[in-house]
Amino acid sequence: MKALRVEELTVRYGTTVALENVTLDVEEGEILAVLGPSGSGKTTLLGAIAGFIDVTAGRIWIADRLVAAAGHSMPIERRGVGVVFQNYGLWPHLDALDTVAYPLRRQGFSRHEARARARELLSRVGLAGLEGRRPALLSGGQQQRVGLARALACKPRIFLFDEPTANLDSGLRAGLQTQIREQQQQTGAAAVYVTHDPLEAFAVADRIAAIRDARLVQVATPREIYARPADEWIARLTGPCAILSAQVIDESTIRIGDAELSGVSLHGFDRDPGEVRLVVRPEWIRIADDGELPLRATVQSVTFAGAETVCLLTTATGPVTARLAGEVDLHPGDAVSWTIVGASVLAASIRPVVTSS
Amino acid sequence: MTTRTAFGAATEVAAPTHPAPLPRLVRRLAGEGISWVVVAAGIAVLVAWPIGRLLYEAVRTPGVFHQIWADPEILRAIRGTVVTSLGATAMALLVGGGAAIAFWRLRVAGQQWLTAGLLLPVLVPPFVSALSVTQAYTAAGLLDHLLGIRADWLFGPAGTTLVLGVQQVPIAFLVLAAAIRTRGGADAERAARAAGANPLTCLFTITLPLLRPALLAASALCFIAAASDFGVPAVLAIPARYPTVTTEIYRAMSFSSSGLASPVALSTLLIVVALVVFAVAGRLTNRITATGRHSSPLVVRGRPWHGVVSVVLAGYLLVANVIPFLGLLSVALTRVYGESPVPAHWGLDHLREAVSGAAGGALARSALLSLAAASVLCVAGVLAGSVALRRGGRIVSTLIAIPYAVPGSAVAVAILLAFGRWFYGGLVIIELAYLARFWALAQQPIGAALSHIGPDPMRAARACGASAWRAWWTAIWPSIRPSVFAGWLLVFLTCLHELTVSSLLYVPGKETIGVVVLNAELAGDLAATSAIALVLTLVVLACAVPLFLSRRLRGALGFSAGGMW
């Protein structure tokens, strides 16, 4: 049994296409992150699953029950979803305890029983002692944890997270992500987690579905999508990178310009040697003094970032970003040499190649 | 002194001039202090002195309040006001509040036009509404001629309640639409549904509790507005000998020789009740708007039965607005009153009379009073708006709001007590009453715009080298201009069709246009009344055209509630 099945889903508002022919599955206990820029349709996908939005074509099953199809829409309250909203979706007139007790009351628990369980859930998300506070008296992080406790109280078949950390400070974000993942793992229910932040998707998800202009473009594990993005757009969506043209000689040797680089671990090299485009992540680049490595570059800028130093190079093939561990004694204008230790071959790159940045 | 500018050209630059050594106090007053002084003086003359004088009079005269409880006629009037105002409030909440909720939750066809129709009573003077209703539905009215339908029971409490209700619909609609915009987050309802609530449970456990403060605030505002109204009961209750507080004040001041004792007592009563109700409503409204963040619109699904709402509301607008207007039109255009309104009997005689002669003079007087009031109050509104932004300035907005919050009859009595000695018998005393009563009307949109801008644009302009005056002119004025114009228009229109205050302060020969209509109506000259009322309505509607056309003006007045326009 799949926790969620979405089959050839299309959503249109008038002439605007919000989702086009999306098909995906979510396994029991799995978190699927939906990653895409704003306006790509990821929140529409979540809304269609939850029942906030009618589907134009295609079908959605939650735990093998058909919940949406063209002309058919199961009421939201019968779908068995637990939703956590970007703007928290809390009720200004209810305190934390009554908010979490609300779904329990709908499940038929007595007021007393519902409150007791709500109290327990609030302490599970670390809000013991704040039961009597209304949303106005809670910080953003606390409000979202009330939202999480409420979703837990729904005992859902599937959790739906709509950018739950987007309104929080970066410090709180990581903590809440961990908490969400922990709580979801404890319940064993599946989850769909919408986000525009690749690092957040990597941190919480078992698999990532990248979505662009209303279409699903790649579904893969975080490691895979980072190391082997299906195209240039996904490569840039999932993290900083340089796109370089190169010739592949064999599975560990490439040629850039006149220089031949060996010992390169190539992801996705599964075809004949020839002209390709490579995705090179900043940490796959090595830098040394001028002349020591095969390629030449000039340092354009050096940015100290704590545990690492980010170095922007001007090279014959365009700008390249390198991420170097620790502090490095480099200055803008220095002549350096560099090489590539890893790269990902873009599958769709066998075509007339233009050097691009 | 010659300096080299950044462009490298040598220019003659005046040495930094030091202002003439004026005394420090004068300089400070001439700077920003002057607005303090003007506003404080305005409040003292227009608010503190008249209201204080009224309260002093009420306390000083022995037995004034005892008289209220002793006089059965006054008790009947109080009961009449309470009954009709409560009924009107219930009706306004049902129609205006219902429409606001329906427009938010459902996909209602023709929403923009329906909204415009619901808000129309803002522009139509209450006594004209009441008059139109009588011309459409009572004996010898439009429907009587066409279909033989007549509803003479409209004279009396029922009709007064219904027309007062129609007049308060915009208040209920706007307050609830604003509350929905700030509190009615779509996510709150979706969360409830996802938590297992069916639509009905969701309505009762989430939607209505969220709107409860707004419903209470709207009730308070509608009740006071209905209780303050004079025009509607003047047309519909006086002929039926059904007294209300405002008509009782009018009767006592116009026809009774018993002095000002009972008007003073009733005015004090009105002021106290209004202020208490507004203090409560104010707290509630603060809670409505406290959250600040505007909610996302609920994605609604079109369902066939949503059309039913359009039909019901369109039917309401037909009965409450369109047919009465046609009734007014037909009586105004029919040459001889009482003849059936067929084209053969039409003529423009009444309209010609309405713009010439006594009525024409009254129209000119009203226009003059309105023009002066609007212009003075816009300046006063800008001054008060900027004073209100400073530390301790909130008291300014509160004081200015008092004469607008309390019924016009009470303001008229207070102004008469305070200034009658010097100005009674002219237009000056009416103008003073207008200035006192409608200052808040100009100050609110302007003050809102000023506080929305905040101090930074002004500081930035000063930091770029602008003088205080130039900084204001270049950084503040362009942003508040629409609000100032909106405030001007609002005051002008309100004064133009003002009746309550001028009916208590005019002397024969110096009537305002509202008073002319009222007197013609009370004298039974219905054709002339309708013609003048029609002219007045058309003038007001023409002046309001910019409001309908300009999104910025509507925004400045908060009419763009719920993003519906």
Interface residues (C-beta under 8 A of the other chain):
Chain A: G47 A50 G51 F52 I53 D54 P75 I76 E77 R79 V81 G82 V83 F85 N87 Y88 G89 L90 W91 P92 H93 Y102 P103 R106 Q107 A136 G147 R150 A151 A153 C154 L160
Chain B: R183 G185 D187 A188 R190 A191 A192 R193 A194 A195 G196 A197 N198 P199 T201 T205 I206 P209 L210 R212 A290 T291 R293 S296 V299 R301
